[in-house]
Amino acid sequence: MAKHGADEPSCRSGSLDGEGRASEDRSLLRQRLAVHELIDTEVSYLHMLQLCASDIRSRLQQLPQGDLDVLFSNIDDIIKVNSRFLHDLQETACKKEEQVQLVGNLFLEFQEELEQVYKVYCASYDQALLLVDTYRKEPELQRHIQGIIKAVVPQAGSSGLSFLLVIPLQRITRYPLLLQKILENTVPDASAYPVLQRAVAALQDVNTNINEYKMRKEVASKYTKVEQLTLRERLARINTHTLSKKTTRLSQLLKQEAGLIPRTEDKEFDDLEERFQWVSLCVTELKNNVAAYLDNLQTFLCFRPHEYSLDIPEGPAVQYCNLARDLQLEAFLTFKQRLEGLVWQPLCSLAKALLGPQNLIKKRLDKLLDFERLEEKLLEVGSVTYQEKAARHTYQALNSLLVAELPQFNQLVMQWLGQILRTFVTLQRDLAKQVLQRAEGSMAQLPHHHVPEPAFRKLVEDALGRTSNQLRSFQETFEKVLPPPTTQPLLPGSERQAQALLSRYGPGKLYQVTSNISGTGTLDLTLPRGQIVALLQNKDTKGNSNRWLVDTGGHRGYVPAGKLQLYHVVPSAEELRRQVGLNKDPRCLTPEPSPAPAPSIPTVNQVIAVYPFVARSSHEVSLQAGQPVTILEAQDKKGNPEWSLVEVNGQRGYVPSGFLARAQSPVLWGWSLPS
């Protein structure tokens, strides 16, 4: 009996040890099953991704490429990462004792890559679902898509595309659960336990970061939209809430400018924004320069001297015309098309891509003002409302997104800009090479192609010198036979005004407008062609001699100096007769004309038609430009001076007074070049 009682504790100890070993064996078995589940499900998951990327996507080619890019997003990148991940997982199977620890290390190793590829896919998932909803509204298209998916993946059922698109989201969220299952069946004192703990925490962080990134993208997509709204649409959006919000922001901004409250400093973002603005300025300047270059190129292509007859039957001129025609129709035209396609269009796309971030930066400033106000309230009161929490989160999401992505965006824009510039330089080099190749044949036929370059330069300089002398001699001869300066036709209604200016300022200050002037500034005058003005000052207040201050007899203002010419006073017939008897009037600048027979009608009524006019009723009479006209009454029956009663070729009727001008001196002049 005593012996039996002594053996009892040892039996109990043996049974406990046996139970402990059995429990460890069960945990080890469940652990291995969990690892096998991880590997087996990874194989099935990767197979499903490959079906989506190859079979299904290739059969949906009737959808626009843009839709396919949204639906399948970066699924190819996910396949690459998970293929390497699966390969390394399967290699751990040959090391049974260290497999669990290797699996944990493997997840830690792939943590960054998994987060990078899956956050991109998850961010575009909602947009993909919107496309799926639009397809469901088109029965024929929906049946076609369902037929393809059913043939490739029968288990998708009626869910169709939705079933396939959600698979990557389900997989990335399942990784922490699978690791947690392995961890639960690992003894705490095992060497793999802390590794698995870190792996579980890492995959949970990955999912948290993906959710945060997705929320940031949703906020960004809301504020990056650039809407072209009319004034009426903008006014329709104004309500008490928006007015209150904008007033609060303005008040916050004014307090900061006045130094009443501190401004939030963010050196990192300020540096990124400064670089972004600098990059935007580079893109804008380059776009403006390329636009000007294209305009000048178009003007150059419109100039075609080779199409005009040079009256030179043969020789270098003919060779030049052939070469110019060849370059005009082929080389330059091809260069312009390539420039528009390879430089201008990408540059416009780049400028358009900058609009979203620019709008986002503006919205960040608004949200920063809201955030600062809420921070003050939080310090004073200690709590904020749900809407105010959402506003704080919006600013934090915008700021985090900009700080994270502006460096990459700036870098991509600089690369894009550099590529455009390199393309532009390459096009210029190709054009120069092509022109030289085409010109070689023509150059070989020129009479001086065998002359060395120094001698050819001397030959060209001598030829230019002789031509310059000939041109100077021609200019001197031309100036000798140049007719005297003429005046524009003076409208009958402005004679009294011209006489008033003449008596006030004298003939040396009178100028006539040579072409219509449209004033653009507040002090600029709008004057018609032929208007007489008096010069007050030959420069403006800034010393610009191209703008003169003039007096019209009623208004004073500035006009372009290039549209004025000195007015030579033409005396009337009565003045001429008076000058014959009373000697010359010093105000008259023109020499005394030879006496002419007095007309039967007073000279003051004899005018000419400056412009043609077609009668529109029996009360009017038609005119031809230059036709002599006799004014019977300088107004109509109602006293309106804009219409005059005239007689032309025996017919009487009304014509516009502005179409008439005083007849010039009947003395005709002419000139001809010396032979």
TIBA-659978 format. One line per field, with one value per residue (C-alpha): residue number from 1; residue in one letter; y, z, x. Coordinates in steps of 0.02 Angstrom, whole numbers, always signed. Layout:
residues N
num <- c(NUM;...) $
residu <- c(A;...) $
Y <- c(Y;...) $
Z <- c(Z;...) $
X <- c(X;...) $
end
This chain:
residues 675
num <- c(1;2;3;4;5;6;7;8;9;10;11;12;13;14;15;16;17;18;19;20;21;22;23;24;25;26;27;28;29;30;31;32;33;34;35;36;37;38;39;40;41;42;43;44;45;46;47;48;49;50;51;52;53;54;55;56;57;58;59;60;61;62;63;64;65;66;67;68;69;70;71;72;73;74;75;76;77;78;79;80;81;82;83;84;85;86;87;88;89;90;91;92;93;94;95;96;97;98;99;100;101;102;103;104;105;106;107;108;109;110;111;112;113;114;115;116;117;118;119;120;121;122;123;124;125;126;127;128;129;130;131;132;133;134;135;136;137;138;139;140;141;142;143;144;145;146;147;148;149;150;151;152;153;154;155;156;157;158;159;160;161;162;163;164;165;166;167;168;169;170;171;172;173;174;175;176;177;178;179;180;181;182;183;184;185;186;187;188;189;190;191;192;193;194;195;196;197;198;199;200;201;202;203;204;205;206;207;208;209;210;211;212;213;214;215;216;217;218;219;220;221;222;223;224;225;226;227;228;229;230;231;232;233;234;235;236;237;238;239;240;241;242;243;244;245;246;247;248;249;250;251;252;253;254;255;256;257;258;259;260;261;262;263;264;265;266;267;268;269;270;271;272;273;274;275;276;277;278;279;280;281;282;283;284;285;286;287;288;289;290;291;292;293;294;295;296;297;298;299;300;301;302;303;304;305;306;307;308;309;310;311;312;313;314;315;316;317;318;319;320;321;322;323;324;325;326;327;328;329;330;331;332;333;334;335;336;337;338;339;340;341;342;343;344;345;346;347;348;349;350;351;352;353;354;355;356;357;358;359;360;361;362;363;364;365;366;367;368;369;370;371;372;373;374;375;376;377;378;379;380;381;382;383;384;385;386;387;388;389;390;391;392;393;394;395;396;397;398;399;400;401;402;403;404;405;406;407;408;409;410;411;412;413;414;415;416;417;418;419;420;421;422;423;424;425;426;427;428;429;430;431;432;433;434;435;436;437;438;439;440;441;442;443;444;445;446;447;448;449;450;451;452;453;454;455;456;457;458;459;460;461;462;463;464;465;466;467;468;469;470;471;472;473;474;475;476;477;478;479;480;481;482;483;484;485;486;487;488;489;490;491;492;493;494;495;496;497;498;499;500;501;502;503;504;505;506;507;508;509;510;511;512;513;514;515;516;517;518;519;520;521;522;523;524;525;526;527;528;529;530;531;532;533;534;535;536;537;538;539;540;541;542;543;544;545;546;547;548;549;550;551;552;553;554;555;556;557;558;559;560;561;562;563;564;565;566;567;568;569;570;571;572;573;574;575;576;577;578;579;580;581;582;583;584;585;586;587;588;589;590;591;592;593;594;595;596;597;598;599;600;601;602;603;604;605;606;607;608;609;610;611;612;613;614;615;616;617;618;619;620;621;622;623;624;625;626;627;628;629;630;631;632;633;634;635;636;637;638;639;640;641;642;643;644;645;646;647;648;649;650;651;652;653;654;655;656;657;658;659;660;661;662;663;664;665;666;667;668;669;670;671;672;673;674;675) $
residu <- c(M;A;K;H;G;A;D;E;P;S;C;R;S;G;S;L;D;G;E;G;R;A;S;E;D;R;S;L;L;R;Q;R;L;A;V;H;E;L;I;D;T;E;V;S;Y;L;H;M;L;Q;L;C;A;S;D;I;R;S;R;L;Q;Q;L;P;Q;G;D;L;D;V;L;F;S;N;I;D;D;I;I;K;V;N;S;R;F;L;H;D;L;Q;E;T;A;C;K;K;E;E;Q;V;Q;L;V;G;N;L;F;L;E;F;Q;E;E;L;E;Q;V;Y;K;V;Y;C;A;S;Y;D;Q;A;L;L;L;V;D;T;Y;R;K;E;P;E;L;Q;R;H;I;Q;G;I;I;K;A;V;V;P;Q;A;G;S;S;G;L;S;F;L;L;V;I;P;L;Q;R;I;T;R;Y;P;L;L;L;Q;K;I;L;E;N;T;V;P;D;A;S;A;Y;P;V;L;Q;R;A;V;A;A;L;Q;D;V;N;T;N;I;N;E;Y;K;M;R;K;E;V;A;S;K;Y;T;K;V;E;Q;L;T;L;R;E;R;L;A;R;I;N;T;H;T;L;S;K;K;T;T;R;L;S;Q;L;L;K;Q;E;A;G;L;I;P;R;T;E;D;K;E;F;D;D;L;E;E;R;F;Q;W;V;S;L;C;V;T;E;L;K;N;N;V;A;A;Y;L;D;N;L;Q;T;F;L;C;F;R;P;H;E;Y;S;L;D;I;P;E;G;P;A;V;Q;Y;C;N;L;A;R;D;L;Q;L;E;A;F;L;T;F;K;Q;R;L;E;G;L;V;W;Q;P;L;C;S;L;A;K;A;L;L;G;P;Q;N;L;I;K;K;R;L;D;K;L;L;D;F;E;R;L;E;E;K;L;L;E;V;G;S;V;T;Y;Q;E;K;A;A;R;H;T;Y;Q;A;L;N;S;L;L;V;A;E;L;P;Q;F;N;Q;L;V;M;Q;W;L;G;Q;I;L;R;T;F;V;T;L;Q;R;D;L;A;K;Q;V;L;Q;R;A;E;G;S;M;A;Q;L;P;H;H;H;V;P;E;P;A;F;R;K;L;V;E;D;A;L;G;R;T;S;N;Q;L;R;S;F;Q;E;T;F;E;K;V;L;P;P;P;T;T;Q;P;L;L;P;G;S;E;R;Q;A;Q;A;L;L;S;R;Y;G;P;G;K;L;Y;Q;V;T;S;N;I;S;G;T;G;T;L;D;L;T;L;P;R;G;Q;I;V;A;L;L;Q;N;K;D;T;K;G;N;S;N;R;W;L;V;D;T;G;G;H;R;G;Y;V;P;A;G;K;L;Q;L;Y;H;V;V;P;S;A;E;E;L;R;R;Q;V;G;L;N;K;D;P;R;C;L;T;P;E;P;S;P;A;P;A;P;S;I;P;T;V;N;Q;V;I;A;V;Y;P;F;V;A;R;S;S;H;E;V;S;L;Q;A;G;Q;P;V;T;I;L;E;A;Q;D;K;K;G;N;P;E;W;S;L;V;E;V;N;G;Q;R;G;Y;V;P;S;G;F;L;A;R;A;Q;S;P;V;L;W;G;W;S;L;P;S) $
Y <- c(+0;+117;+78;+110;+280;+330;+296;+410;+578;+509;+446;+616;+702;+585;+617;+808;+797;+691;+817;+961;+869;+831;+1015;+1069;+943;+1010;+1190;+1140;+1051;+1202;+1312;+1207;+1205;+1396;+1410;+1289;+1391;+1549;+1468;+1379;+1534;+1636;+1515;+1527;+1717;+1738;+1623;+1729;+1889;+1813;+1764;+1945;+2019;+1901;+1814;+1935;+2100;+2040;+1991;+2160;+2257;+2332;+2442;+2605;+2591;+2723;+2613;+2462;+2563;+2612;+2440;+2342;+2486;+2424;+2240;+2198;+2273;+2174;+2014;+2048;+2080;+1934;+1815;+1849;+1840;+1670;+1603;+1648;+1576;+1409;+1403;+1409;+1239;+1149;+1217;+1148;+1200;+1381;+1400;+1503;+1626;+1638;+1677;+1819;+1890;+1875;+1984;+2113;+2111;+2138;+2265;+2419;+2341;+2274;+2445;+2536;+2428;+2396;+2578;+2627;+2490;+2529;+2715;+2684;+2548;+2665;+2739;+2564;+2524;+2679;+2612;+2444;+2532;+2623;+2457;+2386;+2522;+2453;+2279;+2222;+2272;+2197;+2030;+2028;+2063;+1931;+1802;+1830;+1821;+1666;+1576;+1615;+1620;+1523;+1550;+1738;+1712;+1864;+1981;+1981;+2117;+2168;+1994;+2007;+2187;+2164;+2014;+2117;+2219;+2060;+1985;+2130;+2139;+1951;+1946;+2009;+1879;+1736;+1793;+1813;+1633;+1573;+1679;+1609;+1433;+1478;+1459;+1626;+1567;+1514;+1616;+1646;+1726;+1906;+1900;+1852;+1990;+2120;+2047;+2059;+2239;+2281;+2213;+2304;+2465;+2428;+2419;+2576;+2671;+2610;+2671;+2838;+2855;+2811;+2946;+3074;+3031;+3052;+3224;+3270;+3212;+3324;+3481;+3451;+3468;+3630;+3686;+3818;+3904;+4057;+4205;+4153;+3976;+4046;+4162;+4016;+3923;+4063;+4034;+4083;+3939;+3984;+4169;+4128;+4013;+4139;+4280;+4178;+4137;+4318;+4371;+4240;+4298;+4482;+4440;+4351;+4494;+4617;+4508;+4478;+4289;+4181;+4102;+3915;+3885;+3731;+3744;+3578;+3621;+3800;+3736;+3611;+3743;+3864;+3733;+3688;+3870;+3885;+3730;+3797;+3961;+3867;+3770;+3928;+4025;+3882;+3863;+4048;+4043;+3890;+3972;+4126;+4015;+3925;+4092;+4154;+3989;+4003;+4181;+4120;+3981;+4108;+4207;+4123;+4230;+4083;+4088;+4261;+4294;+4372;+4404;+4306;+4162;+4057;+4051;+4052;+4131;+3978;+3862;+3962;+3952;+3763;+3740;+3857;+3769;+3599;+3658;+3745;+3597;+3460;+3503;+3651;+3579;+3414;+3507;+3607;+3449;+3360;+3515;+3523;+3337;+3307;+3474;+3582;+3450;+3371;+3545;+3585;+3421;+3462;+3634;+3555;+3429;+3573;+3639;+3504;+3529;+3718;+3707;+3586;+3708;+3848;+3738;+3692;+3875;+3888;+3729;+3789;+3944;+3831;+3717;+3861;+3928;+3756;+3734;+3897;+3838;+3671;+3758;+3873;+3755;+3585;+3504;+3525;+3462;+3316;+3432;+3528;+3365;+3324;+3496;+3467;+3297;+3371;+3492;+3356;+3241;+3378;+3431;+3253;+3212;+3367;+3341;+3159;+3181;+3356;+3301;+3160;+3272;+3408;+3278;+3205;+3378;+3419;+3255;+3288;+3466;+3407;+3279;+3412;+3525;+3383;+3342;+3524;+3530;+3365;+3430;+3587;+3484;+3368;+3518;+3596;+3430;+3404;+3581;+3562;+3396;+3467;+3623;+3529;+3487;+3664;+3737;+3630;+3713;+3891;+3985;+4018;+3849;+3815;+3980;+3960;+4029;+4184;+4233;+4204;+4316;+4453;+4430;+4446;+4600;+4685;+4643;+4709;+4867;+4902;+4865;+4980;+5122;+5096;+5096;+5256;+5340;+5285;+5351;+5521;+5530;+5473;+5609;+5741;+5693;+5653;+5751;+5885;+5826;+5815;+5834;+5716;+5774;+5896;+5866;+6015;+6011;+6031;+6189;+6305;+6199;+6199;+6388;+6409;+6300;+6395;+6564;+6503;+6401;+6453;+6342;+6268;+6178;+6102;+5916;+5801;+5622;+5502;+5352;+5314;+5315;+5213;+5270;+5131;+5229;+5353;+5502;+5435;+5513;+5424;+5522;+5491;+5499;+5679;+5762;+5923;+5941;+6063;+6000;+6048;+5938;+5813;+5686;+5619;+5640;+5493;+5567;+5450;+5542;+5419;+5492;+5675;+5786;+5872;+5986;+5949;+6113;+6030;+5892;+5868;+5702;+5588;+5512;+5407;+5522;+5404;+5438;+5626;+5730;+5917;+6001;+6119;+6250;+6264;+6438;+6461;+6553;+6713;+6710;+6685;+6836;+6936;+6880;+6942;+7116;+7122;+7023;+6857;+6807;+6742;+6605;+6521;+6397;+6346;+6446;+6563;+6462;+6517;+6611;+6499;+6547;+6572;+6435;+6475;+6406;+6473;+6367;+6337;+6231;+6129;+5968;+5793;+5622;+5535;+5368;+5284;+5288;+5190;+5275;+5176;+5281;+5413;+5550;+5498;+5505;+5385;+5439;+5376;+5405;+5562;+5625;+5816;+5862;+6027;+6056;+6142;+6132;+6070;+5992;+5902;+5976;+5941;+6033;+5875;+5914;+5730;+5733;+5859;+5902;+5892;+5894;+5764;+5751;+5850;+5741;+5805;+5706;+5678;+5598;+5574;+5730;+5622;+5554;+5728;+5833;+5999;+5989;+6011;+6131;+6093;+6097;+5918;+5854;+5696;+5621;+5481;+5392;+5440;+5316) $
Z <- c(+0;+47;-116;-215;-130;-169;-355;-370;-388;-523;-620;-610;-664;-811;-863;-855;-961;-1084;-1094;-1117;-1259;-1338;-1325;-1405;-1542;-1577;-1579;-1694;-1807;-1813;-1845;-1993;-2058;-2045;-2143;-2274;-2284;-2313;-2454;-2534;-2534;-2603;-2750;-2784;-2766;-2887;-3012;-3004;-3033;-3186;-3256;-3234;-3313;-3461;-3508;-3448;-3489;-3662;-3701;-3645;-3783;-3842;-3687;-3701;-3648;-3515;-3437;-3437;-3351;-3214;-3193;-3181;-3117;-3073;-3066;-3165;-3026;-2896;-2994;-3002;-2815;-2762;-2883;-2797;-2628;-2669;-2735;-2573;-2470;-2559;-2529;-2341;-2350;-2364;-2193;-2078;-1913;-1966;-2081;-1964;-1926;-2111;-2152;-2026;-2094;-2270;-2228;-2148;-2303;-2422;-2310;-2412;-2582;-2532;-2465;-2622;-2748;-2649;-2600;-2783;-2823;-2673;-2712;-2885;-2826;-2799;-2973;-3045;-2957;-3036;-3207;-3164;-3117;-3284;-3377;-3285;-3362;-3536;-3544;-3702;-3639;-3468;-3545;-3648;-3493;-3391;-3528;-3531;-3342;-3329;-3459;-3370;-3186;-3162;-2974;-2998;-3023;-3049;-2963;-3118;-3120;-2941;-2882;-2970;-2927;-2740;-2730;-2704;-2565;-2478;-2492;-2417;-2270;-2242;-2221;-2039;-1997;-2071;-1978;-1817;-1835;-1852;-1702;-1592;-1622;-1584;-1406;-1330;-1290;-1470;-1569;-1707;-1587;-1583;-1772;-1800;-1682;-1783;-1945;-1882;-1826;-1991;-2096;-1986;-2017;-2203;-2201;-2094;-2213;-2364;-2286;-2246;-2421;-2494;-2388;-2442;-2624;-2601;-2525;-2663;-2802;-2728;-2735;-2890;-3007;-3106;-3149;-3281;-3205;-3269;-3156;-3137;-3084;-2958;-2885;-2874;-2761;-2635;-2476;-2293;-2253;-2387;-2341;-2158;-2200;-2314;-2190;-2051;-2160;-2210;-2028;-1983;-2124;-2075;-1894;-1954;-2068;-1924;-1809;-1685;-1697;-1751;-1922;-1939;-2009;-2115;-2186;-2276;-2370;-2405;-2491;-2593;-2644;-2695;-2806;-2880;-2921;-3001;-3107;-3156;-3210;-3318;-3403;-3433;-3505;-3618;-3679;-3720;-3810;-3912;-3957;-4019;-4113;-4200;-4248;-4321;-4411;-4486;-4543;-4620;-4714;-4783;-4861;-5027;-5137;-5252;-5316;-5389;-5559;-5539;-5727;-5721;-5844;-5781;-5663;-5472;-5453;-5533;-5423;-5270;-5318;-5341;-5174;-5084;-5158;-5106;-4928;-4915;-4970;-4879;-4752;-4664;-4671;-4597;-4463;-4415;-4401;-4294;-4186;-4151;-4115;-4015;-3926;-3925;-3882;-3740;-3674;-3671;-3582;-3454;-3424;-3401;-3277;-3167;-3141;-3018;-2897;-2911;-2859;-2720;-2650;-2650;-2558;-2432;-2385;-2355;-2252;-2155;-2099;-2041;-1952;-1860;-1802;-1739;-1649;-1556;-1511;-1453;-1335;-1268;-1256;-1256;-1385;-1562;-1656;-1777;-1927;-1856;-1831;-2012;-2063;-1962;-2041;-2215;-2190;-2118;-2264;-2393;-2310;-2292;-2473;-2541;-2433;-2488;-2674;-2722;-2726;-2846;-2949;-2962;-3015;-3147;-3217;-3229;-3320;-3437;-3467;-3501;-3625;-3717;-3728;-3790;-3921;-3977;-3996;-4091;-4211;-4242;-4275;-4394;-4488;-4508;-4567;-4691;-4761;-4784;-4872;-4991;-5022;-5065;-5240;-5277;-5204;-5319;-5470;-5412;-5511;-5358;-5270;-5306;-5228;-5056;-4909;-4875;-5058;-5064;-4912;-4998;-5155;-5059;-4965;-5127;-5208;-5058;-5058;-5241;-5214;-5063;-5164;-5301;-5175;-5094;-5263;-5307;-5139;-5170;-5344;-5278;-5146;-5277;-5382;-5233;-5246;-5116;-4958;-4979;-4854;-4821;-4886;-4763;-4717;-4746;-4569;-4494;-4589;-4450;-4319;-4422;-4443;-4255;-4220;-4354;-4279;-4104;-4130;-4302;-4453;-4381;-4243;-4352;-4392;-4486;-4438;-4575;-4519;-4394;-4212;-4077;-3902;-3778;-3621;-3515;-3589;-3767;-3903;-4036;-4199;-4379;-4528;-4591;-4422;-4392;-4222;-4141;-4059;-3877;-3826;-3924;-3782;-3639;-3453;-3450;-3587;-3722;-3888;-3978;-3892;-3924;-3828;-3950;-3949;-4064;-4026;-3901;-3815;-3768;-3757;-3823;-3997;-4081;-4161;-4309;-4364;-4379;-4520;-4533;-4607;-4753;-4758;-4928;-4947;-5021;-5186;-5097;-4992;-5148;-5232;-5073;-5065;-5243;-5192;-5012;-5031;-4945;-4780;-4668;-4603;-4774;-4796;-4977;-5118;-5219;-5354;-5531;-5563;-5620;-5701;-5571;-5576;-5615;-5446;-5288;-5239;-5066;-5140;-5258;-5174;-5225;-5171;-5064;-5057;-5173;-5118;-5186;-5176;-5077;-5119;-5240;-5116;-5128;-5269;-5307;-5304;-5374;-5284;-5355;-5439;-5430;-5328;-5302;-5128;-5134;-4949;-4814;-4714;-4738;-4714;-4528;-4510;-4488;-4552;-4575;-4743;-4883;-5034;-5188;-5377;-5476;-5666;-5667;-5533;-5360;-5200;-5026;-4987;-4822;-4783;-4722;-4900;-4966;-4955;-5020;-5192;-5194;-5306;-5488;-5528;-5568;-5529;-5567;-5561;-5643;-5607;-5715;-5850) $
X <- c(+0;+139;+226;+68;+43;+221;+196;+43;+136;+250;+99;+15;+175;+189;+9;+33;+189;+94;-48;+78;+163;-5;-55;+109;+85;-89;-25;+116;-7;-122;+29;+82;-96;-102;+62;-5;-165;-62;+37;-111;-222;-78;-65;-252;-249;-105;-189;-347;-247;-164;-334;-393;-237;-223;-386;-520;-433;-384;-565;-633;-544;-708;-703;-603;-421;-452;-588;-472;-336;-458;-534;-373;-265;-90;-135;+23;+131;+34;+65;+252;+266;+156;+244;+410;+325;+247;+412;+500;+355;+367;+554;+524;+439;+606;+658;+524;+604;+636;+486;+378;+518;+561;+379;+379;+541;+472;+322;+437;+545;+397;+308;+354;+324;+154;+101;+159;+67;-91;-122;-125;-251;-361;-361;-436;-558;-707;-686;-683;-848;-926;-879;-956;-1118;-1121;-1100;-1250;-1357;-1316;-1396;-1308;-1136;-1172;-1220;-1061;-953;-1045;-1022;-834;-816;-927;-822;-657;-710;-873;-871;-892;-1079;-1190;-1067;-959;-828;-864;-813;-645;-604;-624;-505;-343;-428;-483;-309;-211;-333;-321;-132;-136;-270;-169;-14;-113;-174;+6;+57;-82;-17;+164;+230;+284;+460;+492;+620;+490;+365;+436;+465;+283;+227;+323;+253;+74;+100;+184;+40;-86;+13;+9;-180;-193;-79;-178;-341;-261;-193;-363;-447;-316;-346;-533;-507;-384;-501;-636;-528;-422;-571;-555;-731;-767;-918;-1009;-1042;-1223;-1172;-1049;-1180;-1303;-1182;-1172;-1271;-1262;-1144;-1017;-1026;-997;-852;-766;-792;-713;-563;-541;-549;-418;-304;-320;-275;-119;-69;-94;+13;-128;-113;+36;+44;+75;+249;+282;+457;+448;+288;+344;+502;+401;+274;+412;+491;+321;+285;+456;+423;+251;+330;+456;+317;+214;+361;+412;+233;+222;+389;+342;+175;+268;+390;+246;+166;+329;+353;+179;+218;+380;+289;+165;+309;+346;+459;+497;+317;+341;+417;+590;+609;+772;+761;+907;+1052;+1064;+891;+809;+911;+860;+676;+686;+774;+653;+503;+572;+605;+437;+333;+428;+562;+482;+306;+364;+462;+306;+199;+330;+351;+164;+149;+309;+332;+176;+45;+149;+184;-3;-38;+97;+24;-148;-76;-18;-196;-246;-99;-116;-298;-252;-121;-251;-376;-241;-223;-411;-411;-258;-354;-497;-373;-289;-456;-509;-343;-376;-551;-483;-362;-497;-647;-565;-680;-744;-896;-899;-901;-753;-658;-691;-624;-465;-444;-469;-324;-213;-253;-219;-58;+5;-38;+50;+205;+214;+180;+240;+424;+382;+270;+404;+531;+416;+375;+560;+594;+447;+507;+684;+622;+520;+672;+782;+651;+645;+835;+833;+701;+803;+959;+865;+796;+967;+1040;+899;+914;+1102;+1080;+952;+1056;+1216;+1156;+1103;+1263;+1368;+1285;+1321;+1456;+1564;+1553;+1739;+1797;+1881;+1784;+1895;+1890;+1702;+1676;+1778;+1676;+1511;+1572;+1623;+1455;+1360;+1465;+1426;+1242;+1239;+1313;+1186;+1045;+1109;+1121;+944;+881;+960;+885;+717;+714;+751;+600;+488;+325;+288;+199;+12;-127;-270;-440;-516;-696;-810;-875;-701;-649;-704;-615;-455;-464;-486;-332;-235;-275;-234;-74;-9;+30;+189;+91;-46;-41;-160;-207;-149;-253;-390;-333;-420;-376;-339;-292;-388;-294;-284;-392;-494;-480;-534;-420;-399;-431;-332;-248;-127;+34;+52;+199;+303;+317;+212;+240;+361;+468;+405;+426;+313;+158;+115;-3;-122;-274;-421;-507;-622;-522;-341;-251;-114;-100;+37;+166;+184;+4;+28;+101;+129;-23;+8;-128;-213;-291;-462;-492;-547;-388;-283;-365;-339;-157;-129;-183;-122;+40;+66;-9;+132;+17;+7;+147;+116;+193;+83;-5;-22;-185;-325;-489;-625;-756;-936;-989;-905;-755;-820;-962;-854;-794;-745;-809;-678;-769;-896;-1079;-1229;-1399;-1527;-1682;-1743;-1691;-1507;-1381;-1236;-1054;-890;-725;-639;-798;-824;-978;-1069;-1141;-1310;-1348;-1226;-1369;-1533;-1707;-1700;-1535;-1431;-1253;-1214;-1307;-1281;-1387;-1274;-1281;-1186;-1193;-1356;-1437;-1481;-1493;-1423;-1255;-1160;-1058;-914;-893;-849;-691;-633;-557;-368;-275;-313;-127;-75;+97;+191;+363;+459;+621;+769;+811) $
end
